[in-house]
């Protein structure tokens, strides 16, 4: 499922990256596991190796990412 909202979110690092306010939810129908991420999450992981801090609503645990996508 994709939830598309108006506007952009800037990267917190000092460069000019701006990401759409789009949130994707992926669920694994076999395991019931699900993940939620924004376009900013993708940028932060790719460019900065940053998965967000513990307790953050958009934190992506690397082990959960692998388990959700590749298990089943």
mmCIF file as Biopython writes it, N, C-alpha, C and O atoms, coordinates in Angstrom:
data_model
#
loop_
_atom_site.group_PDB
_atom_site.id
_atom_site.type_symbol
_atom_site.label_atom_id
_atom_site.label_alt_id
_atom_site.label_comp_id
_atom_site.label_asym_id
_atom_site.label_entity_id
_atom_site.label_seq_id
_atom_site.pdbx_PDB_ins_code
_atom_site.Cartn_x
_atom_site.Cartn_y
_atom_site.Cartn_z
_atom_site.occupancy
_atom_site.B_iso_or_equiv
_atom_site.auth_seq_id
_atom_site.auth_asym_id
_atom_site.pdbx_PDB_model_num
ATOM 1   N N  . UNK A ? 1  ? 0.851  -1.158  0.000  1.0 0.0 1  A 1 
ATOM 2   C CA . UNK A ? 1  ? 0.000  0.000   0.000  1.0 0.0 1  A 1 
ATOM 3   C C  . UNK A ? 1  ? 0.905  1.231   0.000  1.0 0.0 1  A 1 
ATOM 4   O O  . UNK A ? 1  ? 1.944  1.251   0.661  1.0 0.0 1  A 1 
ATOM 5   N N  . UNK A ? 2  ? 0.501  2.249   -0.744 1.0 0.0 2  A 1 
ATOM 6   C CA . UNK A ? 2  ? 1.264  3.497   -0.810 1.0 0.0 2  A 1 
ATOM 7   C C  . UNK A ? 2  ? 0.343  4.646   -0.437 1.0 0.0 2  A 1 
ATOM 8   O O  . UNK A ? 2  ? -0.746 4.792   -0.993 1.0 0.0 2  A 1 
ATOM 9   N N  . UNK A ? 3  ? 0.792  5.458   0.511  1.0 0.0 3  A 1 
ATOM 10  C CA . UNK A ? 3  ? 0.060  6.637   0.941  1.0 0.0 3  A 1 
ATOM 11  C C  . UNK A ? 3  ? 0.846  7.855   0.469  1.0 0.0 3  A 1 
ATOM 12  O O  . UNK A ? 3  ? 1.953  8.111   0.942  1.0 0.0 3  A 1 
ATOM 13  N N  . UNK A ? 4  ? 0.271  8.597   -0.457 1.0 0.0 4  A 1 
ATOM 14  C CA . UNK A ? 4  ? 0.950  9.740   -1.059 1.0 0.0 4  A 1 
ATOM 15  C C  . UNK A ? 4  ? 0.383  11.027  -0.473 1.0 0.0 4  A 1 
ATOM 16  O O  . UNK A ? 4  ? -0.825 11.258  -0.534 1.0 0.0 4  A 1 
ATOM 17  N N  . UNK A ? 5  ? 1.237  11.856  0.088  1.0 0.0 5  A 1 
ATOM 18  C CA . UNK A ? 5  ? 0.818  13.117  0.691  1.0 0.0 5  A 1 
ATOM 19  C C  . UNK A ? 5  ? 1.472  14.288  -0.023 1.0 0.0 5  A 1 
ATOM 20  O O  . UNK A ? 5  ? 2.520  14.131  -0.649 1.0 0.0 5  A 1 
ATOM 21  N N  . UNK A ? 6  ? 0.868  15.439  0.068  1.0 0.0 6  A 1 
ATOM 22  C CA . UNK A ? 6  ? 1.437  16.620  -0.567 1.0 0.0 6  A 1 
ATOM 23  C C  . UNK A ? 6  ? 2.645  17.105  0.211  1.0 0.0 6  A 1 
ATOM 24  O O  . UNK A ? 6  ? 2.692  17.006  1.437  1.0 0.0 6  A 1 
ATOM 25  N N  . UNK A ? 7  ? 3.613  17.626  -0.507 1.0 0.0 7  A 1 
ATOM 26  C CA . UNK A ? 7  ? 4.761  18.246  0.122  1.0 0.0 7  A 1 
ATOM 27  C C  . UNK A ? 7  ? 6.026  17.419  0.019  1.0 0.0 7  A 1 
ATOM 28  O O  . UNK A ? 7  ? 6.048  16.337  -0.568 1.0 0.0 7  A 1 
ATOM 29  N N  . UNK A ? 8  ? 7.079  17.965  0.610  1.0 0.0 8  A 1 
ATOM 30  C CA . UNK A ? 8  ? 8.388  17.318  0.598  1.0 0.0 8  A 1 
ATOM 31  C C  . UNK A ? 8  ? 8.993  17.365  2.000  1.0 0.0 8  A 1 
ATOM 32  O O  . UNK A ? 8  ? 8.589  18.156  2.852  1.0 0.0 8  A 1 
ATOM 33  N N  . UNK A ? 9  ? 9.970  16.494  2.206  1.0 0.0 9  A 1 
ATOM 34  C CA . UNK A ? 9  ? 10.710 16.444  3.465  1.0 0.0 9  A 1 
ATOM 35  C C  . UNK A ? 9  ? 12.189 16.560  3.112  1.0 0.0 9  A 1 
ATOM 36  O O  . UNK A ? 9  ? 12.682 15.794  2.283  1.0 0.0 9  A 1 
ATOM 37  N N  . UNK A ? 10 ? 12.906 17.498  3.723  1.0 0.0 10 A 1 
ATOM 38  C CA . UNK A ? 10 ? 14.339 17.629  3.418  1.0 0.0 10 A 1 
ATOM 39  C C  . UNK A ? 10 ? 15.166 16.604  4.191  1.0 0.0 10 A 1 
ATOM 40  O O  . UNK A ? 10 ? 14.797 16.184  5.288  1.0 0.0 10 A 1 
ATOM 41  N N  . UNK A ? 11 ? 16.276 16.217  3.603  1.0 0.0 11 A 1 
ATOM 42  C CA . UNK A ? 11 ? 17.237 15.360  4.302  1.0 0.0 11 A 1 
ATOM 43  C C  . UNK A ? 11 ? 17.834 16.161  5.450  1.0 0.0 11 A 1 
ATOM 44  O O  . UNK A ? 11 ? 18.143 17.339  5.269  1.0 0.0 11 A 1 
ATOM 45  N N  . UNK A ? 12 ? 18.008 15.562  6.627  1.0 0.0 12 A 1 
ATOM 46  C CA . UNK A ? 12 ? 18.581 16.302  7.755  1.0 0.0 12 A 1 
ATOM 47  C C  . UNK A ? 12 ? 20.078 16.579  7.611  1.0 0.0 12 A 1 
ATOM 48  O O  . UNK A ? 12 ? 20.620 17.396  8.356  1.0 0.0 12 A 1 
ATOM 49  N N  . UNK A ? 13 ? 20.750 15.928  6.683  1.0 0.0 13 A 1 
ATOM 50  C CA . UNK A ? 13 ? 22.157 16.223  6.427  1.0 0.0 13 A 1 
ATOM 51  C C  . UNK A ? 13 ? 22.242 17.470  5.545  1.0 0.0 13 A 1 
ATOM 52  O O  . UNK A ? 13 ? 21.300 17.770  4.812  1.0 0.0 13 A 1 
ATOM 53  N N  . UNK A ? 14 ? 23.349 18.193  5.608  1.0 0.0 14 A 1 
ATOM 54  C CA . UNK A ? 14 ? 23.431 19.475  4.887  1.0 0.0 14 A 1 
ATOM 55  C C  . UNK A ? 14 ? 23.706 19.315  3.385  1.0 0.0 14 A 1 
ATOM 56  O O  . UNK A ? 14 ? 24.811 19.582  2.912  1.0 0.0 14 A 1 
ATOM 57  N N  . UNK A ? 15 ? 22.702 18.885  2.663  1.0 0.0 15 A 1 
ATOM 58  C CA . UNK A ? 15 ? 22.757 18.906  1.205  1.0 0.0 15 A 1 
ATOM 59  C C  . UNK A ? 15 ? 21.343 19.089  0.695  1.0 0.0 15 A 1 
ATOM 60  O O  . UNK A ? 15 ? 20.409 19.138  1.495  1.0 0.0 15 A 1 
ATOM 61  N N  . UNK A ? 16 ? 21.157 19.190  -0.587 1.0 0.0 16 A 1 
ATOM 62  C CA . UNK A ? 16 ? 19.874 19.646  -1.128 1.0 0.0 16 A 1 
ATOM 63  C C  . UNK A ? 16 ? 18.877 18.549  -1.470 1.0 0.0 16 A 1 
ATOM 64  O O  . UNK A ? 16 ? 18.018 18.770  -2.323 1.0 0.0 16 A 1 
ATOM 65  N N  . UNK A ? 17 ? 18.947 17.411  -0.864 1.0 0.0 17 A 1 
ATOM 66  C CA . UNK A ? 17 ? 18.001 16.341  -1.173 1.0 0.0 17 A 1 
ATOM 67  C C  . UNK A ? 17 ? 16.656 16.628  -0.514 1.0 0.0 17 A 1 
ATOM 68  O O  . UNK A ? 17 ? 16.575 16.938  0.675  1.0 0.0 17 A 1 
ATOM 69  N N  . UNK A ? 18 ? 15.613 16.517  -1.315 1.0 0.0 18 A 1 
ATOM 70  C CA . UNK A ? 18 ? 14.231 16.672  -0.843 1.0 0.0 18 A 1 
ATOM 71  C C  . UNK A ? 18 ? 13.465 15.439  -1.307 1.0 0.0 18 A 1 
ATOM 72  O O  . UNK A ? 18 ? 13.599 15.031  -2.460 1.0 0.0 18 A 1 
ATOM 73  N N  . UNK A ? 19 ? 12.680 14.850  -0.444 1.0 0.0 19 A 1 
ATOM 74  C CA . UNK A ? 19 ? 11.950 13.628  -0.768 1.0 0.0 19 A 1 
ATOM 75  C C  . UNK A ? 19 ? 10.452 13.871  -0.662 1.0 0.0 19 A 1 
ATOM 76  O O  . UNK A ? 19 ? 9.992  14.633  0.189  1.0 0.0 19 A 1 
ATOM 77  N N  . UNK A ? 20 ? 9.704  13.220  -1.529 1.0 0.0 20 A 1 
ATOM 78  C CA . UNK A ? 20 ? 8.251  13.304  -1.469 1.0 0.0 20 A 1 
ATOM 79  C C  . UNK A ? 20 ? 7.745  12.691  -0.169 1.0 0.0 20 A 1 
ATOM 80  O O  . UNK A ? 20 ? 8.391  11.811  0.400  1.0 0.0 20 A 1 
ATOM 81  N N  . UNK A ? 21 ? 6.610  13.149  0.293  1.0 0.0 21 A 1 
ATOM 82  C CA . UNK A ? 21 ? 5.986  12.600  1.510  1.0 0.0 21 A 1 
ATOM 83  C C  . UNK A ? 21 ? 5.155  11.378  1.118  1.0 0.0 21 A 1 
ATOM 84  O O  . UNK A ? 21 ? 3.927  11.396  1.191  1.0 0.0 21 A 1 
ATOM 85  N N  . UNK A ? 22 ? 5.830  10.346  0.713  1.0 0.0 22 A 1 
ATOM 86  C CA . UNK A ? 22 ? 5.182  9.107   0.292  1.0 0.0 22 A 1 
ATOM 87  C C  . UNK A ? 22 ? 5.594  8.007   1.264  1.0 0.0 22 A 1 
ATOM 88  O O  . UNK A ? 22 ? 6.781  7.803   1.519  1.0 0.0 22 A 1 
ATOM 89  N N  . UNK A ? 23 ? 4.603  7.303   1.804  1.0 0.0 23 A 1 
ATOM 90  C CA . UNK A ? 23 ? 4.875  6.224   2.753  1.0 0.0 23 A 1 
ATOM 91  C C  . UNK A ? 23 ? 4.355  4.917   2.153  1.0 0.0 23 A 1 
ATOM 92  O O  . UNK A ? 23 ? 3.196  4.817   1.753  1.0 0.0 23 A 1 
ATOM 93  N N  . UNK A ? 24 ? 5.230  3.926   2.102  1.0 0.0 24 A 1 
ATOM 94  C CA . UNK A ? 24 ? 4.884  2.605   1.563  1.0 0.0 24 A 1 
ATOM 95  C C  . UNK A ? 24 ? 4.811  1.616   2.710  1.0 0.0 24 A 1 
ATOM 96  O O  . UNK A ? 24 ? 5.663  1.618   3.598  1.0 0.0 24 A 1 
ATOM 97  N N  . UNK A ? 25 ? 3.789  0.770   2.689  1.0 0.0 25 A 1 
ATOM 98  C CA . UNK A ? 25 ? 3.656  -0.307  3.670  1.0 0.0 25 A 1 
ATOM 99  C C  . UNK A ? 25 ? 3.682  -1.618  2.906  1.0 0.0 25 A 1 
ATOM 100 O O  . UNK A ? 25 ? 2.908  -1.821  1.970  1.0 0.0 25 A 1 
ATOM 101 N N  . UNK A ? 26 ? 4.577  -2.504  3.314  1.0 0.0 26 A 1 
ATOM 102 C CA . UNK A ? 26 ? 4.728  -3.820  2.702  1.0 0.0 26 A 1 
ATOM 103 C C  . UNK A ? 26 ? 4.356  -4.859  3.748  1.0 0.0 26 A 1 
ATOM 104 O O  . UNK A ? 26 ? 4.846  -4.808  4.876  1.0 0.0 26 A 1 
ATOM 105 N N  . UNK A ? 27 ? 3.495  -5.800  3.381  1.0 0.0 27 A 1 
ATOM 106 C CA . UNK A ? 27 ? 3.192  -6.883  4.315  1.0 0.0 27 A 1 
ATOM 107 C C  . UNK A ? 27 ? 3.460  -8.216  3.638  1.0 0.0 27 A 1 
ATOM 108 O O  . UNK A ? 27 ? 3.151  -8.411  2.463  1.0 0.0 27 A 1 
ATOM 109 N N  . UNK A ? 28 ? 4.040  -9.124  4.403  1.0 0.0 28 A 1 
ATOM 110 C CA . UNK A ? 28 ? 4.328  -10.470 3.936  1.0 0.0 28 A 1 
ATOM 111 C C  . UNK A ? 28 ? 3.129  -11.330 4.318  1.0 0.0 28 A 1 
ATOM 112 O O  . UNK A ? 28 ? 2.912  -11.612 5.496  1.0 0.0 28 A 1 
ATOM 113 N N  . UNK A ? 29 ? 2.356  -11.744 3.327  1.0 0.0 29 A 1 
ATOM 114 C CA . UNK A ? 29 ? 1.120  -12.485 3.606  1.0 0.0 29 A 1 
ATOM 115 C C  . UNK A ? 29 ? 1.382  -13.859 4.220  1.0 0.0 29 A 1 
ATOM 116 O O  . UNK A ? 29 ? 0.496  -14.425 4.861  1.0 0.0 29 A 1 
ATOM 117 N N  . UNK A ? 30 ? 2.575  -14.398 4.033  1.0 0.0 30 A 1 
ATOM 118 C CA . UNK A ? 30 ? 2.891  -15.715 4.598  1.0 0.0 30 A 1 
ATOM 119 C C  . UNK A ? 30 ? 3.274  -15.638 6.072  1.0 0.0 30 A 1 
ATOM 120 O O  . UNK A ? 30 ? 2.956  -16.539 6.848  1.0 0.0 30 A 1 
ATOM 121 N N  . UNK A ? 31 ? 3.957  -14.561 6.456  1.0 0.0 31 A 1 
ATOM 122 C CA . UNK A ? 31 ? 4.442  -14.471 7.839  1.0 0.0 31 A 1 
ATOM 123 C C  . UNK A ? 31 ? 3.676  -13.455 8.681  1.0 0.0 31 A 1 
ATOM 124 O O  . UNK A ? 31 ? 3.737  -13.495 9.909  1.0 0.0 31 A 1 
ATOM 125 N N  . UNK A ? 32 ? 2.956  -12.545 8.026  1.0 0.0 32 A 1 
ATOM 126 C CA . UNK A ? 32 ? 2.249  -11.496 8.751  1.0 0.0 32 A 1 
ATOM 127 C C  . UNK A ? 32 ? 3.131  -10.313 9.112  1.0 0.0 32 A 1 
ATOM 128 O O  . UNK A ? 32 ? 2.642  -9.323  9.657  1.0 0.0 32 A 1 
ATOM 129 N N  . UNK A ? 33 ? 4.423  -10.398 8.819  1.0 0.0 33 A 1 
ATOM 130 C CA . UNK A ? 33 ? 5.342  -9.294  9.121  1.0 0.0 33 A 1 
ATOM 131 C C  . UNK A ? 33 ? 5.066  -8.141  8.159  1.0 0.0 33 A 1 
ATOM 132 O O  . UNK A ? 33 ? 4.646  -8.350  7.021  1.0 0.0 33 A 1 
ATOM 133 N N  . UNK A ? 34 ? 5.309  -6.923  8.637  1.0 0.0 34 A 1 
ATOM 134 C CA . UNK A ? 34 ? 5.149  -5.780  7.751  1.0 0.0 34 A 1 
ATOM 135 C C  . UNK A ? 34 ? 6.194  -4.718  8.056  1.0 0.0 34 A 1 
ATOM 136 O O  . UNK A ? 34 ? 6.733  -4.648  9.160  1.0 0.0 34 A 1 
ATOM 137 N N  . UNK A ? 35 ? 6.462  -3.902  7.061  1.0 0.0 35 A 1 
ATOM 138 C CA . UNK A ? 35 ? 7.382  -2.776  7.183  1.0 0.0 35 A 1 
ATOM 139 C C  . UNK A ? 35 ? 6.718  -1.543  6.619  1.0 0.0 35 A 1 
ATOM 140 O O  . UNK A ? 35 ? 5.849  -1.630  5.751  1.0 0.0 35 A 1 
ATOM 141 N N  . UNK A ? 36 ? 7.131  -0.397  7.118  1.0 0.0 36 A 1 
ATOM 142 C CA . UNK A ? 36 ? 6.651  0.880   6.611  1.0 0.0 36 A 1 
ATOM 143 C C  . UNK A ? 36 ? 7.867  1.772   6.416  1.0 0.0 36 A 1 
ATOM 144 O O  . UNK A ? 36 ? 8.729  1.851   7.291  1.0 0.0 36 A 1 
ATOM 145 N N  . UNK A ? 37 ? 7.942  2.445   5.266  1.0 0.0 37 A 1 
ATOM 146 C CA . UNK A ? 37 ? 9.056  3.339   5.019  1.0 0.0 37 A 1 
ATOM 147 C C  . UNK A ? 37 ? 8.612  4.515   4.168  1.0 0.0 37 A 1 
ATOM 148 O O  . UNK A ? 37 ? 7.605  4.466   3.461  1.0 0.0 37 A 1 
ATOM 149 N N  . UNK A ? 38 ? 9.406  5.576   4.266  1.0 0.0 38 A 1 
ATOM 150 C CA . UNK A ? 38 ? 9.165  6.763   3.456  1.0 0.0 38 A 1 
ATOM 151 C C  . UNK A ? 38 ? 10.267 6.854   2.407  1.0 0.0 38 A 1 
ATOM 152 O O  . UNK A ? 38 ? 11.259 6.127   2.465  1.0 0.0 38 A 1 
ATOM 153 N N  . UNK A ? 39 ? 10.079 7.751   1.455  1.0 0.0 39 A 1 
ATOM 154 C CA . UNK A ? 39 ? 11.129 7.962   0.465  1.0 0.0 39 A 1 
ATOM 155 C C  . UNK A ? 39 ? 12.382 8.510   1.133  1.0 0.0 39 A 1 
ATOM 156 O O  . UNK A ? 39 ? 13.496 8.243   0.681  1.0 0.0 39 A 1 
ATOM 157 N N  . UNK A ? 40 ? 12.207 9.275   2.207  1.0 0.0 40 A 1 
ATOM 158 C CA . UNK A ? 40 ? 13.366 9.770   2.943  1.0 0.0 40 A 1 
ATOM 159 C C  . UNK A ? 40 ? 14.139 8.609   3.561  1.0 0.0 40 A 1 
ATOM 160 O O  . UNK A ? 40 ? 15.369 8.646   3.591  1.0 0.0 40 A 1 
ATOM 161 N N  . UNK A ? 41 ? 13.447 7.577   4.057  1.0 0.0 41 A 1 
ATOM 162 C CA . UNK A ? 41 ? 14.134 6.392   4.593  1.0 0.0 41 A 1 
ATOM 163 C C  . UNK A ? 41 ? 15.071 5.788   3.552  1.0 0.0 41 A 1 
ATOM 164 O O  . UNK A ? 41 ? 16.219 5.462   3.855  1.0 0.0 41 A 1 
ATOM 165 N N  . UNK A ? 42 ? 14.576 5.641   2.328  1.0 0.0 42 A 1 
ATOM 166 C CA . UNK A ? 42 ? 15.387 5.042   1.261  1.0 0.0 42 A 1 
ATOM 167 C C  . UNK A ? 42 ? 16.644 5.876   1.045  1.0 0.0 42 A 1 
ATOM 168 O O  . UNK A ? 42 ? 17.742 5.330   0.945  1.0 0.0 42 A 1 
ATOM 169 N N  . UNK A ? 43 ? 16.490 7.189   0.973  1.0 0.0 43 A 1 
ATOM 170 C CA . UNK A ? 43 ? 17.647 8.072   0.799  1.0 0.0 43 A 1 
ATOM 171 C C  . UNK A ? 43 ? 18.615 7.951   1.977  1.0 0.0 43 A 1 
ATOM 172 O O  . UNK A ? 43 ? 19.823 7.820   1.780  1.0 0.0 43 A 1 
ATOM 173 N N  . UNK A ? 44 ? 18.080 7.996   3.208  1.0 0.0 44 A 1 
ATOM 174 C CA . UNK A ? 44 ? 18.949 7.956   4.388  1.0 0.0 44 A 1 
ATOM 175 C C  . UNK A ? 44 ? 19.763 6.668   4.456  1.0 0.0 44 A 1 
ATOM 176 O O  . UNK A ? 44 ? 20.933 6.689   4.838  1.0 0.0 44 A 1 
ATOM 177 N N  . UNK A ? 45 ? 19.150 5.558   4.089  1.0 0.0 45 A 1 
ATOM 178 C CA . UNK A ? 45 ? 19.870 4.278   4.109  1.0 0.0 45 A 1 
ATOM 179 C C  . UNK A ? 45 ? 20.912 4.247   3.003  1.0 0.0 45 A 1 
ATOM 180 O O  . UNK A ? 45 ? 22.065 3.891   3.246  1.0 0.0 45 A 1 
ATOM 181 N N  . UNK A ? 46 ? 20.516 4.614   1.796  1.0 0.0 46 A 1 
ATOM 182 C CA . UNK A ? 46 ? 21.432 4.544   0.643  1.0 0.0 46 A 1 
ATOM 183 C C  . UNK A ? 46 ? 22.600 5.527   0.765  1.0 0.0 46 A 1 
ATOM 184 O O  . UNK A ? 46 ? 23.752 5.141   0.564  1.0 0.0 46 A 1 
ATOM 185 N N  . UNK A ? 47 ? 22.318 6.781   1.088  1.0 0.0 47 A 1 
ATOM 186 C CA . UNK A ? 47 ? 23.354 7.815   1.089  1.0 0.0 47 A 1 
ATOM 187 C C  . UNK A ? 47 ? 24.133 7.906   2.388  1.0 0.0 47 A 1 
ATOM 188 O O  . UNK A ? 47 ? 25.303 8.288   2.389  1.0 0.0 47 A 1 
ATOM 189 N N  . UNK A ? 48 ? 23.485 7.554   3.503  1.0 0.0 48 A 1 
ATOM 190 C CA . UNK A ? 48 ? 24.112 7.793   4.801  1.0 0.0 48 A 1 
ATOM 191 C C  . UNK A ? 48 ? 24.232 6.550   5.678  1.0 0.0 48 A 1 
ATOM 192 O O  . UNK A ? 48 ? 24.798 6.620   6.769  1.0 0.0 48 A 1 
ATOM 193 N N  . UNK A ? 49 ? 23.705 5.404   5.214  1.0 0.0 49 A 1 
ATOM 194 C CA . UNK A ? 49 ? 23.744 4.189   6.036  1.0 0.0 49 A 1 
ATOM 195 C C  . UNK A ? 49 ? 22.977 4.351   7.335  1.0 0.0 49 A 1 
ATOM 196 O O  . UNK A ? 49 ? 23.310 3.720   8.338  1.0 0.0 49 A 1 
ATOM 197 N N  . UNK A ? 50 ? 21.948 5.199   7.324  1.0 0.0 50 A 1 
ATOM 198 C CA . UNK A ? 50 ? 21.206 5.553   8.538  1.0 0.0 50 A 1 
ATOM 199 C C  . UNK A ? 50 ? 19.811 4.951   8.496  1.0 0.0 50 A 1 
ATOM 200 O O  . UNK A ? 50 ? 19.028 5.250   7.594  1.0 0.0 50 A 1 
ATOM 201 N N  . UNK A ? 51 ? 19.501 4.110   9.463  1.0 0.0 51 A 1 
ATOM 202 C CA . UNK A ? 51 ? 18.214 3.420   9.529  1.0 0.0 51 A 1 
ATOM 203 C C  . UNK A ? 51 ? 17.260 4.080   10.525 1.0 0.0 51 A 1 
ATOM 204 O O  . UNK A ? 51 ? 16.205 3.522   10.829 1.0 0.0 51 A 1 
ATOM 205 N N  . UNK A ? 52 ? 17.612 5.241   11.027 1.0 0.0 52 A 1 
ATOM 206 C CA . UNK A ? 52 ? 16.903 6.025   12.037 1.0 0.0 52 A 1 
ATOM 207 C C  . UNK A ? 52 ? 17.106 5.416   13.417 1.0 0.0 52 A 1 
ATOM 208 O O  . UNK A ? 52 ? 17.430 4.237   13.557 1.0 0.0 52 A 1 
ATOM 209 N N  . UNK A ? 53 ? 16.910 6.241   14.418 1.0 0.0 53 A 1 
ATOM 210 C CA . UNK A ? 53 ? 17.215 5.846   15.786 1.0 0.0 53 A 1 
ATOM 211 C C  . UNK A ? 53 ? 16.185 4.923   16.405 1.0 0.0 53 A 1 
ATOM 212 O O  . UNK A ? 53 ? 15.031 4.882   15.980 1.0 0.0 53 A 1 
ATOM 213 N N  . UNK A ? 54 ? 16.617 4.185   17.414 1.0 0.0 54 A 1 
ATOM 214 C CA . UNK A ? 54 ? 15.720 3.296   18.159 1.0 0.0 54 A 1 
ATOM 215 C C  . UNK A ? 54 ? 14.548 4.108   18.704 1.0 0.0 54 A 1 
ATOM 216 O O  . UNK A ? 54 ? 14.737 5.175   19.289 1.0 0.0 54 A 1 
ATOM 217 N N  . UNK A ? 55 ? 13.345 3.595   18.506 1.0 0.0 55 A 1 
ATOM 218 C CA . UNK A ? 55 ? 12.149 4.274   18.980 1.0 0.0 55 A 1 
ATOM 219 C C  . UNK A ? 55 ? 11.534 5.232   17.970 1.0 0.0 55 A 1 
ATOM 220 O O  . UNK A ? 55 ? 10.412 5.699   18.167 1.0 0.0 55 A 1 
ATOM 221 N N  . UNK A ? 56 ? 12.247 5.530   16.895 1.0 0.0 56 A 1 
ATOM 222 C CA . UNK A ? 56 ? 11.699 6.403   15.865 1.0 0.0 56 A 1 
ATOM 223 C C  . UNK A ? 56 ? 10.544 5.701   15.155 1.0 0.0 56 A 1 
ATOM 224 O O  . UNK A ? 56 ? 10.642 4.503   14.888 1.0 0.0 56 A 1 
ATOM 225 N N  . UNK A ? 57 ? 9.453  6.404   14.841 1.0 0.0 57 A 1 
ATOM 226 C CA . UNK A ? 57 ? 8.330  5.750   14.162 1.0 0.0 57 A 1 
ATOM 227 C C  . UNK A ? 57 ? 8.689  5.208   12.783 1.0 0.0 57 A 1 
ATOM 228 O O  . UNK A ? 57 ? 8.012  4.315   12.274 1.0 0.0 57 A 1 
ATOM 229 N N  . UNK A ? 58 ? 9.754  5.742   12.169 1.0 0.0 58 A 1 
ATOM 230 C CA . UNK A ? 58 ? 10.158 5.250   10.853 1.0 0.0 58 A 1 
ATOM 231 C C  . UNK A ? 58 ? 11.473 4.475   10.906 1.0 0.0 58 A 1 
ATOM 232 O O  . UNK A ? 58 ? 12.122 4.290   9.876  1.0 0.0 58 A 1 
ATOM 233 N N  . UNK A ? 59 ? 11.868 4.022   12.088 1.0 0.0 59 A 1 
ATOM 234 C CA . UNK A ? 59 ? 13.059 3.171   12.230 1.0 0.0 59 A 1 
ATOM 235 C C  . UNK A ? 59 ? 12.843 1.886   11.443 1.0 0.0 59 A 1 
ATOM 236 O O  . UNK A ? 59 ? 11.791 1.257   11.558 1.0 0.0 59 A 1 
ATOM 237 N N  . UNK A ? 60 ? 13.828 1.492   10.645 1.0 0.0 60 A 1 
ATOM 238 C CA . UNK A ? 60 ? 13.785 0.217   9.933  1.0 0.0 60 A 1 
ATOM 239 C C  . UNK A ? 60 ? 14.913 -0.639  10.495 1.0 0.0 60 A 1 
ATOM 240 O O  . UNK A ? 60 ? 16.090 -0.338  10.294 1.0 0.0 60 A 1 
ATOM 241 N N  . UNK A ? 61 ? 14.553 -1.691  11.191 1.0 0.0 61 A 1 
ATOM 242 C CA . UNK A ? 61 ? 15.552 -2.621  11.706 1.0 0.0 61 A 1 
ATOM 243 C C  . UNK A ? 61 ? 16.061 -3.453  10.528 1.0 0.0 61 A 1 
ATOM 244 O O  . UNK A ? 61 ? 15.261 -4.092  9.845  1.0 0.0 61 A 1 
ATOM 245 N N  . UNK A ? 62 ? 17.367 -3.462  10.275 1.0 0.0 62 A 1 
ATOM 246 C CA . UNK A ? 62 ? 17.887 -4.222  9.139  1.0 0.0 62 A 1 
ATOM 247 C C  . UNK A ? 62 ? 17.479 -5.699  9.151  1.0 0.0 62 A 1 
ATOM 248 O O  . UNK A ? 62 ? 17.153 -6.250  8.100  1.0 0.0 62 A 1 
ATOM 249 N N  . UNK A ? 63 ? 17.492 -6.341  10.307 1.0 0.0 63 A 1 
ATOM 250 C CA . UNK A ? 63 ? 17.114 -7.765  10.386 1.0 0.0 63 A 1 
ATOM 251 C C  . UNK A ? 63 ? 15.642 -7.953  10.025 1.0 0.0 63 A 1 
ATOM 252 O O  . UNK A ? 63 ? 15.289 -8.931  9.365  1.0 0.0 63 A 1 
ATOM 253 N N  . UNK A ? 64 ? 14.778 -7.025  10.453 1.0 0.0 64 A 1 
ATOM 254 C CA . UNK A ? 64 ? 13.359 -7.117  10.100 1.0 0.0 64 A 1 
ATOM 255 C C  . UNK A ? 64 ? 13.153 -6.907  8.605  1.0 0.0 64 A 1 
ATOM 256 O O  . UNK A ? 64 ? 12.305 -7.557  7.995  1.0 0.0 64 A 1 
ATOM 257 N N  . UNK A ? 65 ? 13.914 -6.016  8.026  1.0 0.0 65 A 1 
ATOM 258 C CA . UNK A ? 65 ? 13.837 -5.764  6.592  1.0 0.0 65 A 1 
ATOM 259 C C  . UNK A ? 65 ? 14.150 -7.036  5.815  1.0 0.0 65 A 1 
ATOM 260 O O  . UNK A ? 65 ? 13.416 -7.402  4.897  1.0 0.0 65 A 1 
ATOM 261 N N  . UNK A ? 66 ? 15.216 -7.699  6.173  1.0 0.0 66 A 1 
ATOM 262 C CA . UNK A ? 66 ? 15.599 -8.942  5.495  1.0 0.0 66 A 1 
ATOM 263 C C  . UNK A ? 66 ? 14.554 -10.029 5.731  1.0 0.0 66 A 1 
ATOM 264 O O  . UNK A ? 66 ? 14.154 -10.727 4.800  1.0 0.0 66 A 1 
ATOM 265 N N  . UNK A ? 67 ? 14.117 -10.167 6.973  1.0 0.0 67 A 1 
ATOM 266 C CA . UNK A ? 67 ? 13.134 -11.205 7.315  1.0 0.0 67 A 1 
ATOM 267 C C  . UNK A ? 67 ? 11.806 -10.986 6.579  1.0 0.0 67 A 1 
ATOM 268 O O  . UNK A ? 67 ? 11.206 -11.941 6.087  1.0 0.0 67 A 1 
ATOM 269 N N  . UNK A ? 68 ? 11.355 -9.751  6.504  1.0 0.0 68 A 1 
ATOM 270 C CA . UNK A ? 68 ? 10.072 -9.456  5.870  1.0 0.0 68 A 1 
ATOM 271 C C  . UNK A ? 68 ? 10.118 -9.658  4.362  1.0 0.0 68 A 1 
ATOM 272 O O  . UNK A ? 68 ? 9.176  -10.188 3.774  1.0 0.0 68 A 1 
ATOM 273 N N  . UNK A ? 69 ? 11.195 -9.242  3.746  1.0 0.0 69 A 1 
ATOM 274 C CA . UNK A ? 69 ? 11.272 -9.328  2.282  1.0 0.0 69 A 1 
ATOM 275 C C  . UNK A ? 69 ? 11.669 -10.709 1.806  1.0 0.0 69 A 1 
ATOM 276 O O  . UNK A ? 69 ? 11.129 -11.186 0.808  1.0 0.0 69 A 1 
ATOM 277 N N  . UNK A ? 70 ? 12.589 -11.363 2.484  1.0 0.0 70 A 1 
ATOM 278 C CA . UNK A ? 70 ? 13.153 -12.613 1.947  1.0 0.0 70 A 1 
ATOM 279 C C  . UNK A ? 70 ? 12.651 -13.898 2.608  1.0 0.0 70 A 1 
ATOM 280 O O  . UNK A ? 70 ? 13.083 -14.983 2.219  1.0 0.0 70 A 1 
ATOM 281 N N  . UNK A ? 71 ? 11.756 -13.812 3.593  1.0 0.0 71 A 1 
ATOM 282 C CA . UNK A ? 71 ? 11.214 -15.016 4.224  1.0 0.0 71 A 1 
ATOM 283 C C  . UNK A ? 71 ? 9.883  -15.358 3.581  1.0 0.0 71 A 1 
ATOM 284 O O  . UNK A ? 71 ? 9.049  -14.482 3.355  1.0 0.0 71 A 1 
ATOM 285 N N  . UNK A ? 72 ? 9.690  -16.618 3.291  1.0 0.0 72 A 1 
ATOM 286 C CA . UNK A ? 72 ? 8.401  -17.005 2.749  1.0 0.0 72 A 1 
ATOM 287 C C  . UNK A ? 72 ? 8.476  -17.917 1.591  1.0 0.0 72 A 1 
ATOM 288 O O  . UNK A ? 72 ? 7.443  -18.312 1.049  1.0 0.0 72 A 1 
#
